[in-house]
Amino acid sequence: MEPIMLVQIAVQKNEYSMVMASISKRRGVITNTETQGDLFIMTADVPLSTPFLNQGTMFGFATELRGLTAG
């Protein structure tokens, strides 16, 4: 068993593919998507860490998300 985080992210429609790729890199599963105006809102279940790969942890995700979405 491993801790799973429920993550909800709202981004501009033109930036959602990069964010989805970042979630997938972390072994996340997108559970719901919707649009509201110019926003694309996704909900995902993402493992807190991936110790055997030494990458893909949720630690530092906020920093990467700011880089992917220009703030």
DSSP file (Angstrom, degrees, kcal/mol; ACC not computed):
  #  RESIDUE AA STRUCTURE BP1 BP2  ACC     N-H-->O    O-->H-N    N-H-->O    O-->H-N    TCO  KAPPA ALPHA  PHI   PSI    X-CA   Y-CA   Z-CA
    1    1 A M              0   0    0      0, 0.0     0, 0.0     0, 0.0     0, 0.0   0.000 360.0 360.0 360.0 143.3    0.0    0.0    0.0
    2    2 A E        -     0   0    0     46,-0.0     2,-0.1     0, 0.0     0, 0.0  -0.982 360.0 -94.1-138.7 151.1    1.2    3.5   -0.8
    3    3 A P        -     0   0    0      0, 0.0    45,-2.7     0, 0.0     2,-0.4  -0.419  38.6-158.5 -65.4 135.8   -0.3    6.9    0.0
    4    4 A I  E     -A   47   0A   0     43,-0.3     2,-0.4    -2,-0.1    41,-0.0  -0.958   3.3-147.8-117.9 133.4   -2.4    8.3   -2.9
    5    5 A M  E     -A   46   0A   0     41,-3.5    41,-2.7    -2,-0.4     2,-0.7  -0.837   8.9-139.3-100.9 137.2   -3.0   12.0   -3.3
    6    6 A L  E     -A   45   0A   0     -2,-0.4     2,-0.4    39,-0.2    39,-0.2  -0.872  29.7-171.1 -90.8 119.2   -6.2   13.4   -4.8
    7    7 A V  E     -A   44   0A   0     37,-3.2    37,-2.9    -2,-0.7     2,-0.5  -0.941  15.5-171.9-119.8 132.2   -5.2   16.3   -7.1
    8    8 A Q  E     -A   43   0A   0     -2,-0.4     2,-0.4    35,-0.2    35,-0.2  -0.992  11.3-177.1-123.3 125.5   -7.4   18.8   -8.8
    9    9 A I  E     -A   42   0A   0     33,-2.7    33,-2.8    -2,-0.5     2,-0.5  -0.974  13.4-163.3-127.2 132.7   -5.7   21.1  -11.3
   10   10 A A  E     +A   41   0A   0     -2,-0.4     2,-0.3    31,-0.2    31,-0.2  -0.974  25.2 157.9-115.8 121.3   -7.3   24.0  -13.3
   11   11 A V  E     -A   40   0A   0     29,-2.4    29,-3.5    -2,-0.5     5,-0.1  -0.873  47.3 -81.8-135.2 166.6   -5.3   25.2  -16.3
   12   12 A Q  E >>  -A   39   0A   0     -2,-0.3     3,-1.9    27,-0.2     4,-0.6  -0.385  45.9-113.6 -64.9 149.7   -5.8   27.1  -19.5
   13   13 A K  G >4 S+     0   0    0     25,-1.6     3,-0.7     1,-0.3     4,-0.3   0.815 115.2  56.2 -58.3 -32.4   -7.1   24.9  -22.3
   14   14 A N  G 34 S+     0   0    0      1,-0.2    -1,-0.3     2,-0.1     4,-0.1   0.545 109.3  46.9 -79.8  -4.4   -3.9   25.3  -24.3
   15   15 A E  G <> S+     0   0    0     -3,-1.9     4,-1.3     1,-0.1     3,-0.4   0.431  82.3  94.1-111.8  -2.2   -1.7   24.0  -21.4
   16   16 A Y  H <X S+     0   0    0     -3,-0.7     4,-2.6    -4,-0.6     5,-0.2   0.825  77.1  59.9 -67.7 -31.9   -3.6   20.9  -20.3
   17   17 A S  H  > S+     0   0    0     -4,-0.3     4,-1.9     1,-0.2    -1,-0.2   0.886 105.3  48.8 -66.1 -37.3   -1.6   18.4  -22.4
   18   18 A M  H  > S+     0   0    0     -3,-0.4     4,-1.7     2,-0.2    -1,-0.2   0.884 112.9  48.1 -67.7 -37.5    1.7   19.2  -20.7
   19   19 A V  H  X S+     0   0    0     -4,-1.3     4,-2.1     2,-0.2    -2,-0.2   0.902 109.9  51.8 -70.0 -40.7    0.1   19.0  -17.3
   20   20 A M  H  X S+     0   0    0     -4,-2.6     4,-2.4     1,-0.2    -2,-0.2   0.886 108.7  51.7 -61.9 -38.5   -1.5   15.6  -18.2
   21   21 A A  H  X S+     0   0    0     -4,-1.9     4,-2.2     2,-0.2    -1,-0.2   0.884 108.2  51.7 -64.9 -38.0    1.9   14.3  -19.3
   22   22 A S  H  X S+     0   0    0     -4,-1.7     4,-0.9     2,-0.2    -2,-0.2   0.889 110.0  48.7 -66.4 -39.3    3.4   15.4  -16.0
   23   23 A I  H ><>S+     0   0    0     -4,-2.1     5,-2.5     1,-0.2     3,-0.6   0.918 111.3  50.1 -64.8 -43.7    0.7   13.5  -14.1
   24   24 A S  H ><5S+     0   0    0     -4,-2.4     3,-2.0     1,-0.2    -2,-0.2   0.874 103.6  59.3 -63.0 -37.7    1.2   10.4  -16.2
   25   25 A K  H 3<5S+     0   0    0     -4,-2.2    -1,-0.2     1,-0.3    -2,-0.2   0.808 104.9  51.4 -59.5 -29.3    5.0   10.6  -15.5
   26   26 A R  T <<5S-     0   0    0     -4,-0.9    -1,-0.3    -3,-0.6    -2,-0.2   0.182 123.3-106.3 -93.5  16.3    4.2   10.3  -11.9
   27   27 A R  T < 5 +     0   0    0     -3,-2.0    -3,-0.2     1,-0.2    -2,-0.1   0.747  67.8 158.6  63.8  27.9    2.0    7.2  -12.4
   28   28 A G      < -     0   0    0     -5,-2.5     2,-0.5    18,-0.1    18,-0.2  -0.440  35.7-141.3 -80.7 155.7   -1.1    9.3  -11.9
   29   29 A V  E     -B   45   0A   0     16,-2.6    16,-2.3    -2,-0.1     2,-0.5  -0.976  12.8-135.4-119.4 119.2   -4.6    8.3  -13.1
   30   30 A I  E     +B   44   0A   0     -2,-0.5    14,-0.3    14,-0.2     3,-0.1  -0.619  26.0 176.7 -72.7 121.1   -6.9   11.0  -14.5
   31   31 A T  E     +     0   0A   0     12,-2.7     2,-0.3    -2,-0.5    13,-0.2   0.673  61.2   8.5-102.3 -20.9  -10.3   10.3  -12.9
   32   32 A N  E     -B   43   0A   0     11,-1.7    11,-2.8     2,-0.0     2,-0.3  -0.977  55.2-173.2-159.8 144.4  -12.3   13.3  -14.3
   33   33 A T  E     +B   42   0A   0     -2,-0.3     2,-0.3     9,-0.2     9,-0.2  -0.990  13.1 160.8-137.0 148.3  -12.0   16.2  -16.7
   34   34 A E  E     -B   41   0A   0      7,-2.2     7,-3.3    -2,-0.3     2,-0.4  -0.979  26.8-131.6-156.7 162.4  -14.3   19.1  -17.4
   35   35 A T  E     -B   40   0A   0     -2,-0.3     2,-0.4     5,-0.2     5,-0.2  -0.946  13.9-176.9-120.7 143.8  -14.1   22.5  -19.0
   36   36 A Q  E >   -B   39   0A   0      3,-2.2     3,-2.1    -2,-0.4     2,-0.3  -0.866  66.3 -57.2-137.7 101.9  -15.4   25.8  -17.6
   37   37 A G  T 3  S-     0   0    0     -2,-0.4    -1,-0.0     1,-0.3     0, 0.0  -0.495 123.4 -12.4  63.9-121.8  -15.0   28.7  -20.0
   38   38 A D  T 3  S+     0   0    0     -2,-0.3   -25,-1.6    -3,-0.1     2,-0.3   0.411 119.4  96.0 -89.8   1.5  -11.3   28.9  -20.8
   39   39 A L  E <   -AB  12  36A   0     -3,-2.1    -3,-2.2   -27,-0.2     2,-0.5  -0.722  58.0-155.7 -99.2 144.0  -10.3   26.6  -18.0
   40   40 A F  E     -AB  11  35A   0    -29,-3.5   -29,-2.4    -2,-0.3     2,-0.5  -0.980  16.6-163.2-112.0 119.6   -9.6   22.8  -18.3
   41   41 A I  E     -AB  10  34A   0     -7,-3.3    -7,-2.2    -2,-0.5     2,-0.4  -0.916   9.0-178.4-111.8 125.0  -10.1   21.2  -14.9
   42   42 A M  E     -AB   9  33A   0    -33,-2.8   -33,-2.7    -2,-0.5     2,-0.4  -0.948  13.7-158.3-124.5 145.7   -8.7   17.7  -14.2
   43   43 A T  E     +AB   8  32A   0    -11,-2.8   -12,-2.7    -2,-0.4   -11,-1.7  -0.967  21.4 172.8-118.8 136.2   -8.9   15.5  -11.2
   44   44 A A  E     -AB   7  30A   0    -37,-2.9   -37,-3.2    -2,-0.4     2,-0.5  -0.980  33.6-133.6-144.1 153.3   -6.4   12.7  -10.7
   45   45 A D  E     +AB   6  29A   0    -16,-2.3   -16,-2.6    -2,-0.3   -39,-0.2  -0.957  34.8 179.6-103.7 122.0   -5.2   10.1   -8.2
   46   46 A V  E     -A    5   0A   0    -41,-2.7   -41,-3.5    -2,-0.5   -18,-0.1  -0.985  30.1-116.9-130.2 129.8   -1.4   10.3   -7.9
   47   47 A P  E     -A    4   0A   0      0, 0.0   -43,-0.3     0, 0.0    11,-0.1  -0.360  24.3-129.1 -60.6 143.4    0.9    8.2   -5.7
   48   48 A L  S    S-     0   0    0    -45,-2.7    10,-2.4     1,-0.2    11,-0.4   0.886  82.2  -0.3 -63.6 -39.6    2.8   10.3   -3.2
   49   49 A S        -     0   0    0    -46,-0.3    -1,-0.2     8,-0.2     8,-0.1  -0.972  48.1-148.7-148.5 162.3    6.2    8.9   -4.2
   50   50 A T    >>> +     0   0    0     -2,-0.3     3,-1.2     5,-0.1     4,-1.0  -0.757  22.8 177.1-128.8  82.3    7.9    6.4   -6.5
   51   51 A P  T 345S+     0   0    0      0, 0.0     3,-0.1     0, 0.0    -1,-0.1   0.790  73.6  56.2 -64.9 -29.8   10.9    5.3   -4.4
   52   52 A F  T 345S+     0   0    0      1,-0.2    -2,-0.0     2,-0.1     0, 0.0   0.652 110.7  43.5 -80.4 -12.8   12.3    2.7   -6.9
   53   53 A L  T <45S-     0   0    0     -3,-1.2    -1,-0.2     2,-0.3     3,-0.1   0.602  93.6-139.5-101.8 -15.4   12.6    5.2   -9.8
   54   54 A N  T  <5S+     0   0    0     -4,-1.0     2,-0.3     1,-0.2    -2,-0.1   0.765  78.7  64.2  58.8  25.5   14.1    8.0   -7.8
   55   55 A Q      < +     0   0    0     -5,-0.7    -2,-0.3     1,-0.0    -1,-0.2  -0.957  66.6  61.4-159.0 171.7   11.9   10.4   -9.7
   56   56 A G        +     0   0    0     -2,-0.3     2,-0.1     1,-0.2    -1,-0.0   0.641  64.0 147.4  81.3  14.2    8.2   11.1  -10.3
   57   57 A T        -     0   0    0      2,-0.2    -8,-0.2    -7,-0.1    -1,-0.2  -0.412  57.8-123.5 -78.0 161.0    7.4   12.0   -6.7
   58   58 A M  S >  S+     0   0    0    -10,-2.4     3,-2.1   -11,-0.1     2,-0.4   0.653  85.1 103.6 -76.7 -15.0    4.7   14.6   -5.9
   59   59 A F  T 3  S+     0   0    0    -11,-0.4    -2,-0.2     1,-0.3    -3,-0.1  -0.562  90.7  18.2 -67.8 124.7    7.3   16.6   -4.0
   60   60 A G  T 3> S+     0   0    0     -2,-0.4     4,-2.0     3,-0.0    -1,-0.3   0.397  89.4 119.3  92.8  -1.1    8.3   19.5   -6.3
   61   61 A F  H <> S+     0   0    0     -3,-2.1     4,-3.1     1,-0.2     5,-0.2   0.892  70.7  55.9 -64.9 -38.8    5.2   19.1   -8.4
   62   62 A A  H  > S+     0   0    0     -4,-0.4     4,-2.1     1,-0.2    -1,-0.2   0.896 108.0  48.9 -61.0 -39.3    3.9   22.6   -7.6
   63   63 A T  H  > S+     0   0    0      2,-0.2     4,-1.7     1,-0.2    -1,-0.2   0.925 113.2  46.4 -65.4 -44.5    7.2   24.1   -8.9
   64   64 A E  H  X S+     0   0    0     -4,-2.0     4,-2.3     1,-0.2    -2,-0.2   0.899 110.2  54.3 -64.8 -39.4    7.0   22.0  -12.1
   65   65 A L  H  X S+     0   0    0     -4,-3.1     4,-1.9     1,-0.2     6,-0.2   0.899 106.4  51.3 -62.0 -40.9    3.4   23.0  -12.5
   66   66 A R  H  X>S+     0   0    0     -4,-2.1     5,-2.5     1,-0.2     4,-0.6   0.896 111.2  49.2 -62.1 -38.7    4.3   26.7  -12.3
   67   67 A G  H  <5S+     0   0    0     -4,-1.7     3,-0.4     1,-0.2    -2,-0.2   0.883 111.6  48.3 -67.8 -38.1    7.0   26.2  -14.9
   68   68 A L  H  <5S+     0   0    0     -4,-2.3    -1,-0.2     1,-0.2    -2,-0.2   0.818 121.1  35.2 -70.7 -30.8    4.6   24.3  -17.3
   69   69 A T  H  <5S-     0   0    0     -4,-1.9    -1,-0.2    -5,-0.2    -2,-0.2   0.302 108.3-113.5-110.0   8.7    1.9   26.9  -17.0
   70   70 A A  T  <5       0   0    0     -4,-0.6    -3,-0.2    -3,-0.4    -4,-0.1   0.891 360.0 360.0  58.3  41.6    3.9   30.1  -16.7
   71   71 A G      <       0   0    0     -5,-2.5    -1,-0.2    -6,-0.2    -5,-0.2   0.408 360.0 360.0 106.1 360.0    2.8   30.7  -13.2
